[in-house]
Protein backbone atom coordinates (compact mmCIF):
# COMPACT_ATOMS: atom_id res chain seq x y z
CA UNK A 1 0.00 0.00 0.00
CA UNK A 2 1.21 3.51 -0.68
CA UNK A 3 0.95 6.61 1.44
CA UNK A 4 -1.46 8.22 -1.01
CA UNK A 5 -4.14 5.58 -0.31
CA UNK A 6 -3.95 6.14 3.44
CA UNK A 7 -4.01 9.92 3.04
CA UNK A 8 -7.04 9.70 0.74
CA UNK A 9 -9.07 7.75 3.30
CA UNK A 10 -7.67 9.88 6.13
CA UNK A 11 -8.91 13.04 4.41
CA UNK A 12 -12.42 11.58 4.10
CA UNK A 13 -12.45 10.48 7.73
CA UNK A 14 -10.99 13.75 8.94
CA UNK A 15 -13.81 15.70 7.31
CA UNK A 16 -16.50 13.37 8.66
CA UNK A 17 -15.00 13.50 12.15
CA UNK A 18 -14.49 17.31 12.09
CA UNK A 19 -10.78 16.91 12.86
CA UNK A 20 -9.39 19.20 10.16
CA UNK A 21 -6.43 18.81 7.82
CA UNK A 22 -3.90 18.93 10.66
CA UNK A 23 -5.07 15.44 11.66
CA UNK A 24 -4.39 13.85 8.25
CA UNK A 25 -0.89 12.47 8.95
CA UNK A 26 -1.94 11.00 12.29
CA UNK A 27 -5.10 9.46 10.83
CA UNK A 28 -3.08 7.98 7.97
CA UNK A 29 -0.70 6.41 10.51
CA UNK A 30 -3.67 5.03 12.45
CA UNK A 31 -5.10 3.40 9.33
CA UNK A 32 -1.68 1.99 8.51
CA UNK A 33 -1.46 0.55 12.02
CA UNK A 34 -4.90 -1.05 11.65
CA UNK A 35 -3.95 -2.58 8.29
CA UNK A 36 -0.59 -3.91 9.47
CA UNK A 37 -2.18 -5.61 12.45
CA UNK A 38 -0.40 -3.62 15.16
CA UNK A 39 -3.87 -3.01 16.59
CA UNK A 40 -6.10 -5.77 15.18
CA UNK A 41 -9.88 -6.02 15.53
CA UNK A 42 -11.82 -8.95 17.01
CA UNK A 43 -15.53 -8.82 16.13
CA UNK A 44 -17.94 -10.97 18.13
CA UNK A 45 -21.58 -11.35 17.07
CA UNK A 46 -24.19 -12.05 19.71
CA UNK A 47 -27.99 -11.92 19.71
CA UNK A 48 -28.78 -9.77 16.69
CA UNK A 49 -29.78 -9.88 13.02
CA UNK A 50 -26.24 -9.17 11.67
CA UNK A 51 -27.58 -5.90 10.23
CA UNK A 52 -24.62 -3.93 11.58
CA UNK A 53 -22.20 -6.28 9.83
CA UNK A 54 -24.18 -5.89 6.62
CA UNK A 55 -24.08 -2.11 7.08
CA UNK A 56 -20.30 -2.26 7.49
CA UNK A 57 -20.16 -3.99 4.10
CA UNK A 58 -22.01 -1.00 2.63
CA UNK A 59 -19.02 1.19 3.38
CA UNK A 60 -18.05 3.57 0.60
CA UNK A 61 -14.61 5.06 -0.10
CA UNK A 62 -13.13 2.62 0.74
CA UNK A 63 -15.38 -0.18 -0.43
CA UNK A 64 -15.92 -3.30 1.70
CA UNK A 65 -13.17 -5.37 0.06
CA UNK A 66 -10.63 -2.59 0.53
CA UNK A 67 -11.78 -1.94 4.08
CA UNK A 68 -11.44 -5.56 5.20
CA UNK A 69 -8.30 -6.49 3.26
CA UNK A 70 -6.30 -3.26 3.19
CA UNK A 71 -7.34 -1.05 6.11
CA UNK A 72 -8.52 -3.26 8.97
CA UNK A 73 -6.75 -6.38 10.23
CA UNK A 74 -9.85 -8.35 11.22
CA UNK A 75 -8.76 -11.26 13.41
CA UNK A 76 -12.15 -12.91 13.53
CA UNK A 77 -15.74 -12.27 12.46
CA UNK A 78 -18.16 -15.22 12.45
CA UNK A 79 -20.00 -14.02 9.32
CA UNK A 80 -17.08 -12.66 7.30
CA UNK A 81 -14.34 -15.10 8.29
CA UNK A 82 -13.53 -17.82 5.75
CA UNK A 83 -12.56 -20.30 8.45
CA UNK A 84 -15.34 -22.46 9.91
CA UNK A 85 -15.85 -25.04 12.63
CA UNK A 86 -13.02 -25.90 15.01
CA UNK A 87 -10.48 -23.95 12.95
CA UNK A 88 -12.53 -20.78 13.37
CA UNK A 89 -12.88 -21.41 17.10
CA UNK A 90 -9.13 -21.92 17.47
CA UNK A 91 -8.44 -18.65 15.64
CA UNK A 92 -10.84 -16.87 17.98
CA UNK A 93 -9.45 -18.49 21.15
CA UNK A 94 -5.83 -17.85 20.14
CA UNK A 95 -6.60 -14.22 19.34
CA UNK A 96 -8.25 -13.72 22.73
CA UNK A 97 -5.31 -15.30 24.57
CA UNK A 98 -2.84 -13.00 22.81
CA UNK A 99 -4.91 -9.89 23.62
CA UNK A 100 -4.00 -6.42 22.43
CA UNK A 101 -6.98 -6.06 20.07
CA UNK A 102 -9.97 -3.74 19.81
CA UNK A 103 -13.07 -5.75 20.66
CA UNK A 104 -16.18 -5.01 18.61
CA UNK A 105 -19.37 -6.49 20.06
CA UNK A 106 -22.51 -6.70 17.91
CA UNK A 107 -25.80 -7.77 19.50
CA UNK A 108 -27.32 -8.35 22.93
CA UNK A 109 -26.54 -11.07 25.48
CA UNK A 110 -29.41 -13.48 26.34
CA UNK A 111 -28.67 -13.79 30.06
CA UNK A 112 -32.03 -15.44 30.76
CA UNK A 113 -31.54 -18.06 28.05
CA UNK A 114 -27.79 -18.49 27.45
CA UNK A 115 -28.36 -21.31 24.96
CA UNK A 116 -30.11 -18.83 22.63
CA UNK A 117 -26.72 -17.55 21.46
CA UNK A 118 -23.83 -20.01 21.32
CA UNK A 119 -20.50 -20.37 19.57
CA UNK A 120 -18.54 -23.60 19.50
CA UNK A 121 -21.41 -25.23 21.48
CA UNK A 122 -20.86 -22.79 24.38
CA UNK A 123 -22.83 -19.68 25.42
CA UNK A 124 -21.41 -16.43 24.08
CA UNK A 125 -21.59 -14.51 27.37
CA UNK A 126 -18.45 -15.99 28.99
CA UNK A 127 -16.52 -15.71 25.71
CA UNK A 128 -17.45 -12.04 25.46
CA UNK A 129 -16.20 -11.41 29.01
CA UNK A 130 -12.94 -13.25 28.33
CA UNK A 131 -12.37 -11.13 25.23
CA UNK A 132 -13.34 -7.92 27.04
CA UNK A 133 -10.68 -8.49 29.71
CA UNK A 134 -7.98 -8.92 27.04
CA UNK A 135 -8.99 -5.99 24.81
CA UNK A 136 -7.35 -2.57 24.49
CA UNK A 137 -10.75 -0.97 23.92
CA UNK A 138 -14.34 -2.15 23.47
CA UNK A 139 -16.78 -0.81 20.90
CA UNK A 140 -20.41 -1.91 21.15
CA UNK A 141 -21.74 -1.62 17.61
CA UNK A 142 -25.45 -1.09 17.00
CA UNK A 143 -28.42 -0.49 19.26
CA UNK A 144 -28.69 -4.13 20.38
CA UNK A 145 -25.13 -4.10 21.72
CA UNK A 146 -25.36 -0.55 23.05
CA UNK A 147 -28.84 -0.43 24.63
CA UNK A 148 -30.41 -3.89 24.20
CA UNK A 149 -32.57 -2.99 21.22
CA UNK A 150 -35.16 -5.37 19.80
CA UNK A 151 -33.70 -8.54 21.44
CA UNK A 152 -34.20 -6.90 24.86
CA UNK A 153 -37.72 -5.64 24.08
CA UNK A 154 -40.37 -5.93 26.78
CA UNK A 155 -41.68 -9.48 27.01
CA UNK A 156 -38.78 -11.13 25.19
CA UNK A 157 -38.18 -14.72 26.40
CA UNK A 158 -34.37 -14.56 26.46
CA UNK A 159 -33.84 -11.94 29.17
CA UNK A 160 -31.47 -10.11 26.84
CA UNK A 161 -29.35 -7.15 27.94
CA UNK A 162 -26.96 -4.98 25.96
CA UNK A 163 -23.39 -6.19 25.56
CA UNK A 164 -22.28 -2.88 27.11
CA UNK A 165 -24.33 -3.42 30.30
CA UNK A 166 -23.47 -7.11 30.47
CA UNK A 167 -19.73 -6.40 30.46
CA UNK A 168 -20.09 -3.65 33.05
CA UNK A 169 -22.46 -5.70 35.27
CA UNK A 170 -19.93 -8.53 35.34
CA UNK A 171 -17.36 -6.22 36.89
CA UNK A 172 -15.13 -5.48 33.88
CA UNK A 173 -13.99 -1.91 34.61
CA UNK A 174 -11.26 -1.73 32.00
CA UNK A 175 -10.63 -1.26 29.10
CA UNK A 176 -12.54 1.85 27.98
CA UNK A 177 -15.89 1.24 26.32
CA UNK A 178 -17.56 3.13 23.48
CA UNK A 179 -21.21 2.97 22.44
CA UNK A 180 -22.07 3.22 18.73
CA UNK A 181 -25.88 2.86 18.63
CA UNK A 182 -27.98 2.62 15.47
CA UNK A 183 -30.22 0.04 13.86
CA UNK A 184 -28.05 -0.47 11.96
CA UNK A 185 -24.87 1.45 12.78
CA UNK A 186 -23.44 3.68 10.04
CA UNK A 187 -20.18 2.28 8.59
CA UNK A 188 -18.48 5.69 8.96
CA UNK A 189 -19.14 5.61 12.71
CA UNK A 190 -17.34 2.26 12.98
CA UNK A 191 -14.34 3.07 10.79
CA UNK A 192 -13.99 6.57 12.20
CA UNK A 193 -14.10 5.34 15.80
CA UNK A 194 -11.56 2.58 15.21
CA UNK A 195 -9.19 5.01 13.47
CA UNK A 196 -9.58 7.54 16.29
CA UNK A 197 -8.84 4.97 19.00
CA UNK A 198 -5.66 3.90 17.21
CA UNK A 199 -4.46 7.34 16.10
CA UNK A 200 -5.59 9.64 18.90
CA UNK A 201 -6.80 7.44 21.74
CA UNK A 202 -10.31 7.42 23.15
CA UNK A 203 -12.56 9.95 21.35
CA UNK A 204 -14.49 12.52 23.34
CA UNK A 205 -17.58 10.76 24.67
CA UNK A 206 -20.87 12.10 25.99
CA UNK A 207 -22.34 11.02 29.32
CA UNK A 208 -23.74 7.85 27.72
CA UNK A 209 -20.43 6.79 26.17
CA UNK A 210 -21.09 7.87 22.57
CA UNK A 211 -18.48 9.73 20.45
CA UNK A 212 -19.54 13.37 20.29
CA UNK A 213 -18.07 13.62 16.79
CA UNK A 214 -21.07 11.60 15.58
CA UNK A 215 -23.72 11.97 18.31
CA UNK A 216 -23.53 15.54 19.64
CA UNK A 217 -26.72 16.99 18.08
CA UNK A 218 -30.27 15.80 17.55
CA UNK A 219 -31.70 14.85 14.19
CA UNK A 220 -34.28 17.59 14.79
CA UNK A 221 -31.67 20.33 15.13
CA UNK A 222 -30.06 19.30 11.82
CA UNK A 223 -33.26 18.44 9.95
CA UNK A 224 -33.78 19.85 6.45
CA UNK A 225 -37.46 20.29 7.44
CA UNK A 226 -36.67 22.31 10.57
CA UNK A 227 -38.03 25.48 8.98
CA UNK A 228 -41.36 23.68 8.48
CA UNK A 229 -41.41 22.90 12.20
CA UNK A 230 -40.81 26.55 13.05
CA UNK A 231 -43.65 27.61 10.75
CA UNK A 232 -45.87 24.82 12.16
CA UNK A 233 -46.25 23.33 8.71
CA UNK A 234 -46.81 19.66 9.54
CA UNK A 235 -47.14 16.69 7.19
CA UNK A 236 -50.42 14.77 7.43
CA UNK A 237 -49.11 11.49 6.08
CA UNK A 238 -45.84 9.90 4.96
CA UNK A 239 -44.33 11.50 1.90
CA UNK A 240 -46.13 14.82 2.41
CA UNK A 241 -44.17 18.07 2.47
CA UNK A 242 -43.75 19.57 5.90
CA UNK A 243 -42.37 18.54 9.29
CA UNK A 244 -43.06 14.97 10.45
CA UNK A 245 -43.38 15.96 14.12
CA UNK A 246 -47.12 15.28 14.28
CA UNK A 247 -46.54 11.84 12.76
CA UNK A 248 -44.38 10.98 15.75
CA UNK A 249 -40.93 11.78 14.36
CA UNK A 250 -38.36 10.95 17.03
CA UNK A 251 -35.87 13.49 15.70
CA UNK A 252 -36.17 15.79 18.76
CA UNK A 253 -34.81 13.01 21.01
CA UNK A 254 -32.47 11.14 18.68
CA UNK A 255 -28.80 12.13 18.68
CA UNK A 256 -26.97 11.29 15.42
CA UNK A 257 -25.61 12.97 12.30
CA UNK A 258 -27.70 11.00 9.76
CA UNK A 259 -28.94 14.22 8.16
CA UNK A 260 -25.38 15.26 7.29
CA UNK A 261 -23.79 11.86 6.70
CA UNK A 262 -26.58 10.11 4.77
CA UNK A 263 -26.77 6.36 4.08
CA UNK A 264 -26.23 3.97 1.17
CA UNK A 265 -23.17 5.68 -0.28
CA UNK A 266 -24.34 9.06 1.01
CA UNK A 267 -27.58 8.86 -0.94
CA UNK A 268 -30.45 9.26 1.49
CA UNK A 269 -31.80 9.02 5.05
CA UNK A 270 -35.23 8.41 6.60
CA UNK A 271 -36.65 11.94 6.56
CA UNK A 272 -35.32 12.77 3.12
CA UNK A 273 -37.01 9.56 1.91
CA UNK A 274 -40.37 10.83 3.20
CA UNK A 275 -40.64 9.01 6.54
CA UNK A 276 -40.23 10.16 10.17
CA UNK A 277 -37.12 9.36 12.19
CA UNK A 278 -37.91 6.28 14.30
CA UNK A 279 -35.17 7.01 16.82
CA UNK A 280 -33.16 3.84 16.24
CA UNK A 281 -30.15 5.35 18.06
CA UNK A 282 -32.11 6.13 21.25
CA UNK A 283 -31.64 4.19 24.51
CA UNK A 284 -35.35 3.26 24.65
CA UNK A 285 -35.68 2.23 21.00
CA UNK A 286 -38.15 -0.67 20.75
CA UNK A 287 -37.74 -1.48 24.44
CA UNK A 288 -41.39 -1.16 25.54
CA UNK A 289 -44.51 -2.61 23.95
CA UNK A 290 -45.98 0.87 23.59
CA UNK A 291 -43.02 2.19 21.60
CA UNK A 292 -44.68 3.17 18.28
CA UNK A 293 -42.29 3.49 15.36
CA UNK A 294 -45.05 4.91 13.19
CA UNK A 295 -47.85 6.06 15.53
CA UNK A 296 -51.35 6.81 14.28
CA UNK A 297 -54.53 8.26 15.74
CA UNK A 298 -54.47 8.81 19.50
CA UNK A 299 -50.96 7.36 19.69
CA UNK A 300 -49.71 10.49 17.95
CA UNK A 301 -50.82 12.76 20.79
CA UNK A 302 -49.04 10.59 23.38
CA UNK A 303 -45.95 10.44 21.19
CA UNK A 304 -46.00 14.20 20.65
CA UNK A 305 -46.16 14.84 24.40
CA UNK A 306 -43.28 12.44 24.93
CA UNK A 307 -41.18 14.15 22.27
CA UNK A 308 -41.91 17.55 23.78
CA UNK A 309 -40.06 16.41 26.90
CA UNK A 310 -36.90 16.88 24.88
CA UNK A 311 -33.93 14.80 23.86
CA UNK A 312 -33.00 11.82 26.01
CA UNK A 313 -35.96 12.57 28.29
CA UNK A 314 -34.57 15.95 29.41
CA UNK A 315 -36.68 19.14 29.31
CA UNK A 316 -36.04 21.15 26.13
CA UNK A 317 -33.83 24.20 26.46
CA UNK A 318 -35.29 27.60 25.68
CA UNK A 319 -34.60 28.69 22.13
CA UNK A 320 -33.60 25.29 20.81
CA UNK A 321 -36.62 24.95 18.56
CA UNK A 322 -38.50 22.55 20.83
CA UNK A 323 -39.73 24.96 23.52
N, C-alpha and C positions, 0 to 999 in steps of 0.2 A: 504494500500500500504506500502511496506517496502522501506527502504533507498536504498537497492541494485537496485531496479527498477529505481529510480530517478538518481542514479549515473551512471547506464548503459546508459540511454538516454543522460545524461549530458556529458558523455565522447564522445558520437557520435557527439553531437552538438558542443562541445568544439573543436574537430578536424576540423569540417566543417567550424567553425567560426574563426579558427586560434587563439584561446584564450589560449591554453595550459592547462596543467594539473592543474595549480594553480587555474584555474577558476572552477574546478569541483564542489567543495562544494557550491559555490554561484549559479551556474547554477542549481544544484539539488534543492536548496532552492527556486529558481525562478519557477521551474517546479511544486514544491509542492504548491507554492502560487497560481499558475494558476489552479491547480487541486482542491484546497480547495475553490476556489471562492473568495479569497481575492482580486484578480484582475481579474474579469471575462471579457469575450469577447462578444461583440455585433456585429454581422455580418449582414450588410445590402446589399442586392443585388439590383442593379439598371439596367440600360440598357446594357445587356451583354448576352452571351450565356451560362453562368454558368460553363464555362470551367475551371475557376480557382477553383471553388468549387469541381469539379470533380477531378482536379489535386491534391487538398488537400487530397481527399480520396485515392489517389494513394501513400500516404505516406508509408514509409517502415522503420521499426525499430524506433518507434513503428508503428504498423499497424493502419488503420483508426479507428477501434473500440476502441483500446487502447487510441489513441490520443484524441478522442472525449469524452470518458467516464472516463478516468483515468488522463489525463494530462491537458486538457483544459476545464474550466468551461464555456461552450458556452451558454450564456443567450438566444440567439435567432439567428436563421438562417432559412430563409423562405423555403429553400429546404430540410434541414436536420432536422428541428424541427418536432416533432410528433404532436404538437398542430396545429390546423387549425382554420380558420374563426375568429370569434370575440375573442375566447380564445387566439389565437396566437397574435392578435392585442393588447390585454390587457397585455400579457406578455411583448411585445415589449414596449408599452407605459410606463408600470410600471418600466421596466428596465431603460428607458431613464430618467424618473423622479428621480430615485435614484442616477443615475450618478456613477462615480467612475470606469468605465469600459474602456477597450481599444476598440475603434471603428475600425472595419474593413469594408471598403467600396469596393465593387466589381462592376465594370461597370461605364458607363458614365451617365450624367444627361441630359435628352432631354429638354433643356431650351426653345427651339422653339416650342415644342409640349409636354407640361407637361403630357397630358393624355396618352402619349405613354408608360409611366412607372408609374403605380399606385400601392398602397398597402392600403387595407382597403377602397377602392373607393376614395382615395386621392392621389395627385401627390407625388412622392417620394422626390422631392427636399426639401420642407420644413421639412419633417421628418429627412432627412439627416442633415440639419442645426441644428435642435433641438438636435439631438444626438451628433453632433460635439461639441456643446457648453457645453455638460455635460461630455464629455470624458476626460480621463487622457492622452490619446495619440490617434492619428489617423494613421491608416495604409491603404494606397490605394493599393489594391491588383490587379495586372494584368495591362496590357497596357491600357485597356479601362478606368479604374479608374485613372491611373497615367498620361496618355497623351491624352486620347480620343479614340485612337485606331480605329477600324473599324466602330463603331457607329458614330464617328465624322468625317468620311471620307468625302472628298470633294463631294458636291452635295447631302449629306444625307438630308432627309426632316424633321428631328427632331431637327436640330440645336444643336446637342449634344456637350457637353464639358466634360472634365475629372472631376471626383469627386473632385480631388485635386484642380483644378482651380476654380471650382464652389464654394467650401467652402471658398477659399481665396478671390474670387471676391465678396462674400457676406459679407466680413468684419470680418470673424472669424480669429483672430490673434493667439489665443491659443485654444487648446493645441498644442504641437509639432506634425508635420506631417512627415510621412515617405512614400516615393514612393517605391513600389516593382513591377516594370514593368515585362512584360513577357506575351506571348500569347500561353499557359497559364503561370502563375507563377509556380515556382518550390516549392513543399511542404516544402523543407528544408528552403527556404528563409522565408516562413511564420512562421514556428515553431521557427526557430532561432531568427528571429526579435522579436517575442512576448516574448521569454525567455530572450532576452537581455534587452528589455524594463523593464521587471519586476525585473530581477536580477541585472542589472548594470545601468539602465537608458537608455537614448537615445543613440543608437549606433552612431559611427562616420559616418557622412553623407558627400557625395560629394556636389558640388555646385547645383546639381539638386535634392537633397533630398534623394538620394539612399544610402543604407548602403554600405560603402566601403568594408566590409568583404565579400560581394558577387559581387559587381559591380565596382571593382577598376582597372580591366584590360580588354582589348579587347579580343574577341574570337580569333582574328587573332594572337595576341601575345602568346596565349596559345594553338594554333592549332597544332594537331599532323601532319599536312601537311605543317607546316611552312617551313621546309627544302626544300620542293618542290617549294615553292614560291621563296626562295632565289636562287634556281638553275634555276628559270624560267621554271619549268616543270609544265605546265598547262593542266588540264583535258579539253577534247573537248566536253564531254557530261556527264550527270549524271551517277555516278557509275564508271567512269574512274579513274584510279590512277592519282595522281597529284593534284596540288592546284586548287581550284574552283574559283579563283579570276576572270578569264576571263569569267566565267559563271555568274558573278554578285554577288559573295558571299559578304554579308554585314559584314563579320567578322571584317574588319578593322575599322568599325565605331560602332560596337555593343559591349557594356560593359556588361559582365556577366561571370560566371564561369562554364558554361555548359560543357566545355571540361573536367573539373576536376570532376564535381559533377555527371554528367550523369543523365539520366531520366529513368522512368519505372524501379524502384528498382535498380538504378545505372547500367543499362544495355547498354544504347546507347544514342547518340545525333545526331543531323542532319548531321553533316559532316562525322561522323563515319559511318552513314547509307548510305553514298554515295550521299548526296545532299548538296547544298550550304546553309550557314546560311542566313535566310531571314530577320534578324535584328528585330525580334519581340519585343525586349526590347528597341528599339530606339524611341526617341520622335516623329519622323516623320513616324513611321511605318504605312503604309496603309492610310496615311492622304490625299495624293494627287492622282488624277486619273492616273498620270504617274509614280506611284510608282510600279515598276515591281518586283514581288517576284522572278520570274524565267525569267529573260530577255533573249531574243534571237535576233539574227541578229544585226541590227544597234543599238537596245536598249542596247546591251552589251557595246558598245563603250561609250555611254552616262553614263551608270552605272559605268563603270571603271573610267571615269574621275571624277565622283562624289565621288567614294570611295577613289581616290587618294588625295582628299582634307583632308582626315584624319578623325579620330574619332570625332563624335559630330559636324562635320562641321569645325573643327579647322585644320590648316595646320599641316601636319605630322612633327614630330621632327626628326632631323638628327639622323641616326643610329638606328631608332626604327623598321626597316624592311619595312617601307612604303615609304621612301624617294628615 
